[in-house]
């Protein structure tokens, strides 16, 4: 064409050279130089672990990875967005610690040398369960020895919630 030529995207590893052939005379000439293609492996896929549910105000739920590779950086993703700092692989399971936000957690692994990335296997979900509604303790007061006692109760209650009365911090 008289211009630069592209042979397109190549996907096999190896050393590429070009031989030119004159279509009129059939004379050939090796082009100078070569192009080397190396295929860098993706990080090994491991399973995302943990997740579950916890009560509002609690400490959260652990999220981790079943295994890891040295030289790989692991980034926790919440609903597809990075959260917290990345964790370097150790060759063993790793933990991203207690997570307190509801949603779907995945992990992206990046080879720190080649920058090849892979999403790890699976996802875990964290659900935050609401606490029972707080009602006022009612009753109490003084009564005379020998009398039947004084009523203690709650100003309200919720369906599907059980209530336990405590005396000086001990259930009765």
Backbone as CSV, one residue per row, in Angstrom:
resi,resn,N_x,N_y,N_z,CA_x,CA_y,CA_z,C_x,C_y,C_z
1,UNK,0.819,-1.210,0.000,0.000,0.000,0.000,0.852,1.259,0.000
2,UNK,2.131,1.117,0.302,2.983,2.288,0.427,2.935,2.895,1.812
3,UNK,2.122,2.316,2.704,1.979,2.796,4.077,2.301,1.668,5.043
4,UNK,2.291,1.988,6.318,2.490,0.970,7.346,1.397,-0.090,7.230
5,UNK,1.709,-1.285,7.637,0.777,-2.418,7.541,0.533,-2.971,8.938
6,UNK,-0.704,-3.332,9.213,-1.046,-4.006,10.462,-1.483,-5.429,10.143
7,UNK,-0.923,-6.372,10.856,-1.328,-7.769,10.720,-2.418,-8.124,11.732
8,UNK,-2.939,-7.134,12.441,-4.028,-7.346,13.395,-3.538,-7.853,14.732
9,UNK,-4.480,-8.101,15.596,-4.175,-8.586,16.942,-3.743,-10.036,16.880
10,UNK,-2.633,-10.334,17.517,-2.112,-11.699,17.551,-2.252,-12.234,18.972
11,UNK,-2.615,-13.497,19.123,-2.903,-14.057,20.439,-2.009,-15.235,20.817
12,UNK,-1.062,-15.587,19.973,-0.165,-16.684,20.312,1.183,-16.125,20.750
13,UNK,1.737,-16.711,21.805,3.041,-16.285,22.297,4.122,-16.725,21.331
14,UNK,5.167,-15.916,21.222,6.297,-16.280,20.378,6.941,-15.061,19.762
15,UNK,7.905,-15.328,18.857,8.638,-14.277,18.150,8.105,-14.188,16.731
16,UNK,7.653,-13.023,16.357,7.066,-12.790,15.041,8.067,-12.052,14.156
17,UNK,8.226,-12.556,12.923,9.042,-11.892,11.914,8.195,-11.753,10.658
18,UNK,8.684,-10.990,9.696,7.948,-10.789,8.452,8.892,-11.016,7.280
19,UNK,8.403,-11.745,6.292,9.117,-11.946,5.036,8.315,-11.250,3.941
20,UNK,8.985,-10.393,3.163,8.323,-9.684,2.067,8.608,-10.406,0.755
21,UNK,7.590,-10.549,-0.087,7.745,-11.187,-1.399,7.216,-10.244,-2.472
22,UNK,8.072,-9.945,-3.432,7.653,-9.125,-4.566,6.734,-9.976,-5.420
23,UNK,5.503,-9.536,-5.602,4.520,-10.352,-6.334,4.839,-10.461,-7.818
24,UNK,5.676,-9.568,-8.358,6.030,-9.626,-9.781,7.236,-10.514,-10.002
25,UNK,8.282,-10.331,-9.177,9.540,-11.064,-9.403,9.689,-12.288,-8.506
26,UNK,8.875,-12.415,-7.504,8.916,-13.460,-6.468,10.176,-13.404,-5.604
27,UNK,10.927,-12.304,-5.687,12.086,-12.141,-4.808,11.583,-11.886,-3.393
28,UNK,12.307,-12.442,-2.391,11.914,-12.283,-0.991,12.993,-11.573,-0.216
29,UNK,12.603,-10.959,0.882,13.552,-10.296,1.770,12.983,-10.348,3.185
30,UNK,13.843,-10.719,4.133,13.438,-10.720,5.536,13.410,-9.286,6.031
31,UNK,12.315,-8.896,6.691,12.207,-7.575,7.268,13.065,-7.529,8.523
32,UNK,13.531,-6.349,8.891,14.423,-6.225,10.045,13.623,-6.266,11.341
33,UNK,14.251,-6.784,12.366,13.637,-6.818,13.691,12.600,-7.923,13.837
34,UNK,12.013,-7.939,14.986,10.981,-8.929,15.299,10.087,-8.360,16.397
35,UNK,8.977,-8.987,16.577,8.049,-8.621,17.656,7.841,-9.858,18.518
36,UNK,8.039,-9.708,19.809,7.868,-10.822,20.744,6.571,-10.609,21.511
37,UNK,5.760,-11.653,21.571,4.522,-11.603,22.347,4.640,-12.598,23.490
38,UNK,4.399,-12.084,24.685,4.394,-12.898,25.906,2.990,-12.834,26.478
39,UNK,2.450,-13.972,26.843,1.126,-14.008,27.467,1.316,-14.132,28.971
40,UNK,0.932,-13.085,29.683,1.033,-13.090,31.146,-0.202,-13.776,31.721
41,UNK,-0.005,-14.686,32.665,-1.164,-15.364,33.252,-1.979,-14.429,34.140
42,UNK,-3.260,-14.698,34.227,-4.122,-13.964,35.149,-3.909,-14.497,36.559
43,UNK,-4.186,-13.690,37.572,-4.129,-14.222,38.940,-5.080,-15.409,39.078
44,UNK,-4.681,-16.380,39.879,-5.520,-17.550,40.131,-6.786,-17.121,40.849
45,UNK,-7.911,-17.669,40.419,-9.205,-17.315,41.031,-9.417,-18.130,42.305
46,UNK,-9.667,-17.439,43.399,-10.008,-18.061,44.674,-11.401,-17.607,45.085
47,UNK,-11.996,-18.293,46.044,-13.368,-17.995,46.471,-13.421,-16.861,47.495
48,UNK,-14.373,-15.946,47.285,-14.650,-14.918,48.276,-15.380,-15.598,49.432
49,UNK,-14.989,-15.293,50.666,-15.557,-15.963,51.842,-16.202,-14.947,52.783
50,UNK,-17.013,-15.472,53.686,-17.620,-14.644,54.726,-18.985,-14.147,54.326
51,UNK,-19.268,-12.919,54.743,-20.585,-12.350,54.491,-21.600,-12.917,55.465
52,UNK,-22.833,-12.527,55.288,-23.910,-12.982,56.152,-24.706,-11.795,56.649
53,UNK,-25.263,-11.955,57.822,-26.073,-10.875,58.370,-25.670,-10.591,59.797
54,UNK,-25.971,-9.376,60.234,-25.703,-8.997,61.621,-26.719,-7.939,62.029
55,UNK,-26.812,-7.712,63.322,-27.779,-6.751,63.853,-27.229,-5.333,63.767
56,UNK,-28.086,-4.388,63.432,-27.697,-2.982,63.348,-26.964,-2.585,64.623
57,UNK,-25.888,-1.834,64.467,-25.093,-1.416,65.616,-24.034,-2.424,66.009
58,UNK,-24.039,-3.597,65.370,-23.054,-4.634,65.666,-21.704,-4.316,65.057
59,UNK,-20.777,-5.242,65.181,-19.406,-5.018,64.713,-19.218,-5.326,63.241
60,UNK,-20.205,-5.931,62.580,-20.083,-6.260,61.167,-19.826,-7.729,60.956
61,UNK,-19.428,-8.067,59.719,-19.220,-9.453,59.313,-17.887,-9.543,58.572
62,UNK,-17.133,-10.606,58.820,-15.853,-10.800,58.139,-16.059,-11.112,56.662
63,UNK,-15.165,-10.564,55.819,-15.106,-10.906,54.397,-13.654,-11.217,54.096
64,UNK,-13.411,-12.274,53.330,-12.044,-12.662,53.019,-11.950,-13.392,51.699
65,UNK,-10.813,-14.041,51.500,-10.534,-14.817,50.300,-9.949,-16.149,50.749
66,UNK,-10.387,-17.255,50.123,-9.999,-18.595,50.564,-8.505,-18.868,50.425
67,UNK,-7.821,-18.140,49.556,-6.382,-18.304,49.362,-5.877,-17.050,48.653
68,UNK,-4.558,-16.932,48.486,-3.988,-15.774,47.800,-2.637,-16.158,47.222
69,UNK,-2.111,-15.280,46.377,-0.796,-15.483,45.770,0.113,-14.312,46.139
70,UNK,1.378,-14.608,46.391,2.359,-13.541,46.581,2.509,-12.791,45.264
71,UNK,2.737,-11.489,45.341,2.886,-10.678,44.144,1.559,-10.230,43.543
72,UNK,0.474,-10.559,44.219,-0.864,-10.167,43.768,-1.470,-9.255,44.826
73,UNK,-2.099,-8.180,44.377,-2.786,-7.246,45.255,-4.286,-7.502,45.122
74,UNK,-4.978,-7.592,46.256,-6.410,-7.912,46.267,-7.200,-6.709,46.775
75,UNK,-8.161,-6.277,45.969,-8.996,-5.124,46.309,-10.427,-5.578,46.545
76,UNK,-10.963,-5.266,47.716,-12.352,-5.579,48.029,-13.257,-4.590,47.304
77,UNK,-14.342,-5.109,46.716,-15.305,-4.282,46.002,-16.677,-4.430,46.651
78,UNK,-17.354,-3.324,46.871,-18.718,-3.328,47.392,-19.616,-2.822,46.275
79,UNK,-20.502,-3.690,45.809,-21.380,-3.366,44.681,-20.575,-2.858,43.488
80,UNK,-19.377,-3.455,43.278,-18.527,-3.127,42.143,-17.579,-1.972,42.347
81,UNK,-17.623,-1.308,43.510,-16.770,-0.147,43.781,-15.729,-0.490,44.842
82,UNK,-14.473,-0.034,44.651,-13.427,-0.319,45.636,-13.805,0.220,47.017
83,UNK,-13.465,-0.562,48.040,-13.717,-0.154,49.422,-12.494,-0.545,50.249
84,UNK,-11.986,0.392,51.023,-10.826,0.131,51.864,-9.546,0.014,51.053
85,UNK,-8.481,-0.351,51.722,-7.164,-0.500,51.092,-7.012,-1.904,50.530
86,UNK,-6.192,-2.034,49.501,-5.918,-3.361,48.946,-5.045,-4.140,49.937
87,UNK,-5.087,-5.463,49.792,-4.329,-6.364,50.668,-3.402,-7.186,49.790
88,UNK,-2.123,-7.264,50.153,-1.160,-8.054,49.392,-1.321,-9.534,49.696
89,UNK,-1.197,-10.349,48.657,-1.297,-11.792,48.816,-0.161,-12.351,49.638
90,UNK,-0.457,-13.442,50.343,0.521,-14.052,51.238,0.809,-15.509,50.894
91,UNK,0.021,-16.081,49.996,0.116,-17.514,49.740,-0.844,-18.294,50.628
92,UNK,-1.609,-17.587,51.443,-2.602,-18.188,52.338,-3.898,-17.396,52.239
93,UNK,-4.911,-17.842,52.967,-6.181,-17.109,53.026,-5.926,-15.710,53.573
94,UNK,-6.705,-14.743,53.111,-6.570,-13.376,53.608,-7.928,-12.864,54.069
95,UNK,-7.892,-11.871,54.954,-9.116,-11.271,55.476,-9.110,-9.779,55.175
96,UNK,-10.271,-9.267,54.817,-10.454,-7.830,54.644,-11.053,-7.226,55.915
97,UNK,-11.171,-8.027,56.965,-11.671,-7.551,58.242,-13.185,-7.502,58.299
98,UNK,-13.673,-6.903,59.367,-15.114,-6.773,59.573,-15.667,-5.697,58.649
99,UNK,-16.710,-6.028,57.911,-17.355,-5.084,57.005,-18.728,-4.743,57.573
100,UNK,-19.080,-3.470,57.528,-20.311,-3.015,58.169,-21.345,-2.443,57.200
101,UNK,-21.044,-2.444,55.914,-21.988,-1.900,54.938,-22.731,-3.030,54.233
102,UNK,-24.033,-2.843,54.041,-24.845,-3.847,53.359,-24.549,-3.812,51.871
103,UNK,-24.590,-4.991,51.231,-24.406,-5.069,49.788,-23.696,-6.333,49.381
104,UNK,-23.295,-6.361,48.099,-22.617,-7.508,47.503,-21.115,-7.234,47.421
105,UNK,-20.319,-8.149,47.992,-18.867,-7.993,48.042,-18.192,-8.962,47.074
106,UNK,-17.280,-8.436,46.249,-16.445,-9.225,45.353,-15.005,-8.770,45.569
107,UNK,-14.062,-9.448,44.891,-12.646,-9.101,45.038,-11.989,-9.084,43.650
108,UNK,-11.196,-8.019,43.393,-10.417,-7.907,42.160,-8.950,-8.127,42.515
109,UNK,-8.300,-9.047,41.786,-6.887,-9.336,41.996,-6.079,-8.695,40.878
110,UNK,-4.948,-8.066,41.232,-4.071,-7.434,40.248,-2.646,-7.900,40.474
111,UNK,-2.013,-8.425,39.401,-0.607,-8.780,39.469,0.180,-7.478,39.508
112,UNK,0.986,-7.272,40.558,1.669,-6.002,40.752,2.789,-5.776,39.739
113,UNK,3.217,-6.812,39.030,4.265,-6.668,38.016,3.665,-6.471,36.625
114,UNK,2.737,-7.350,36.239,2.186,-7.312,34.877,0.927,-6.460,34.770
115,UNK,0.303,-6.146,35.911,-0.958,-5.416,36.000,-2.145,-6.187,35.421
116,UNK,-1.969,-7.491,35.169,-3.096,-8.329,34.741,-4.076,-8.441,35.903
117,UNK,-5.378,-8.369,35.578,-6.420,-8.386,36.609,-7.403,-9.520,36.380
118,UNK,-7.987,-9.974,37.473,-9.054,-10.977,37.415,-9.976,-10.777,38.610
119,UNK,-11.248,-11.018,38.390,-12.227,-10.992,39.484,-12.247,-12.384,40.101
120,UNK,-12.185,-12.446,41.412,-12.179,-13.727,42.115,-13.561,-14.383,42.042
121,UNK,-13.608,-15.659,42.374,-14.831,-16.457,42.242,-15.857,-16.103,43.313
122,UNK,-17.079,-15.936,42.870,-18.192,-15.755,43.786,-18.288,-14.355,44.362
123,UNK,-19.301,-14.196,45.159,-19.580,-12.948,45.860,-20.263,-13.314,47.167
124,UNK,-20.134,-12.458,48.152,-20.856,-12.646,49.414,-21.694,-11.403,49.667
125,UNK,-22.780,-11.591,50.367,-23.694,-10.491,50.661,-23.721,-10.246,52.161
126,UNK,-23.795,-8.973,52.517,-23.974,-8.601,53.919,-25.331,-7.922,54.044
127,UNK,-26.098,-8.393,55.014,-27.405,-7.828,55.318,-27.384,-7.320,56.754
128,UNK,-27.919,-6.121,56.953,-27.998,-5.556,58.304,-29.441,-5.672,58.765
129,UNK,-29.646,-6.436,59.837,-30.986,-6.637,60.379,-31.314,-5.537,61.385
130,UNK,-32.529,-4.981,61.309,-32.898,-3.919,62.251,-33.081,-4.476,63.657
131,UNK,-32.836,-3.625,64.642,-33.062,-3.994,66.044,-34.550,-3.911,66.351
132,UNK,-35.014,-4.659,67.358,-36.400,-4.478,67.791,-36.606,-3.035,68.256
133,UNK,-37.801,-2.536,68.070,-38.133,-1.179,68.516,-38.016,-1.098,70.027
134,UNK,-37.423,0.001,70.518,-37.273,0.192,71.961,-38.559,0.810,72.527
135,UNK,-39.133,0.134,73.518,-40.308,0.641,74.224,-39.902,0.962,75.655
136,UNK,-40.701,1.744,76.350,-40.413,2.122,77.738,-40.846,1.020,78.693
137,UNK,-39.973,0.765,79.687,-40.351,-0.137,80.779,-41.316,0.655,81.664
138,UNK,-42.417,0.026,82.019,-43.457,0.704,82.807,-43.596,0.046,84.175
139,UNK,-44.230,0.739,85.080,-44.543,0.188,86.405,-43.444,0.461,87.398
140,UNK,-43.333,-0.435,88.340,-42.366,-0.266,89.413,-42.956,0.575,90.537
141,UNK,-42.178,0.855,91.521,-42.620,1.655,92.643,-42.503,0.879,93.942
142,UNK,-43.004,1.484,95.014,-42.913,0.878,96.342,-44.182,0.086,96.630
143,UNK,-44.043,-0.928,97.467,-45.198,-1.672,97.971,-44.853,-2.209,99.345
144,UNK,-45.838,-2.564,100.066,-45.658,-3.049,101.442,-45.399,-4.543,101.439
145,UNK,-44.486,-4.959,102.336,-44.185,-6.379,102.482,-45.482,-7.134,102.699
146,UNK,-45.600,-8.271,102.067,-46.795,-9.083,102.191,-47.823,-8.790,101.111
147,UNK,-47.728,-7.636,100.461,-48.635,-7.334,99.353,-48.199,-8.150,98.131
148,UNK,-49.076,-8.252,97.116,-48.755,-9.083,95.941,-47.606,-8.554,95.085
149,UNK,-47.153,-7.332,95.207,-46.056,-6.804,94.395,-46.508,-5.643,93.538
150,UNK,-45.649,-5.240,92.624,-45.910,-4.094,91.749,-45.747,-4.569,90.310
151,UNK,-46.642,-4.141,89.476,-46.631,-4.503,88.050,-45.408,-3.893,87.349
152,UNK,-44.754,-4.687,86.490,-43.689,-4.212,85.603,-44.077,-4.647,84.201
153,UNK,-43.956,-3.747,83.242,-44.340,-4.090,81.877,-43.600,-3.255,80.854
154,UNK,-44.107,-3.271,79.624,-43.560,-2.494,78.515,-44.676,-1.662,77.915
155,UNK,-44.332,-0.486,77.408,-45.343,0.399,76.838,-45.843,-0.088,75.475
156,UNK,-45.211,-1.079,74.890,-45.620,-1.632,73.596,-44.827,-2.886,73.297
157,UNK,-45.121,-3.493,72.159,-44.378,-4.676,71.743,-44.533,-4.855,70.232
158,UNK,-43.706,-5.736,69.667,-43.744,-6.033,68.245,-44.070,-7.499,68.039
159,UNK,-44.709,-7.789,66.932,-44.935,-9.179,66.550,-43.596,-9.840,66.238
160,UNK,-43.484,-11.134,66.502,-42.298,-11.942,66.211,-41.062,-11.499,66.994
161,UNK,-41.262,-10.853,68.146,-40.165,-10.476,69.033,-40.499,-11.036,70.397
162,UNK,-39.523,-11.712,71.025,-39.751,-12.201,72.384,-39.076,-11.234,73.358
163,UNK,-39.614,-11.151,74.564,-39.137,-10.203,75.572,-38.794,-10.968,76.836
164,UNK,-37.671,-10.624,77.465,-37.184,-11.264,78.683,-37.033,-10.208,79.766
165,UNK,-37.636,-10.427,80.931,-37.503,-9.524,82.056,-36.219,-9.843,82.821
166,UNK,-35.469,-8.806,83.186,-34.222,-8.946,83.932,-34.344,-8.253,85.270
167,UNK,-33.739,-8.818,86.305,-33.673,-8.220,87.641,-32.208,-8.048,87.983
168,UNK,-31.771,-6.798,88.147,-30.377,-6.487,88.460,-29.410,-7.137,87.452
169,UNK,-29.800,-7.130,86.168,-28.959,-7.650,85.103,-29.045,-9.148,84.892
170,UNK,-29.903,-9.831,85.646,-30.037,-11.292,85.515,-31.436,-11.633,85.038
171,UNK,-31.547,-12.551,84.071,-32.886,-12.902,83.579,-33.701,-13.606,84.662
172,UNK,-35.006,-13.279,84.708,-35.886,-13.987,85.661,-37.069,-14.557,84.921
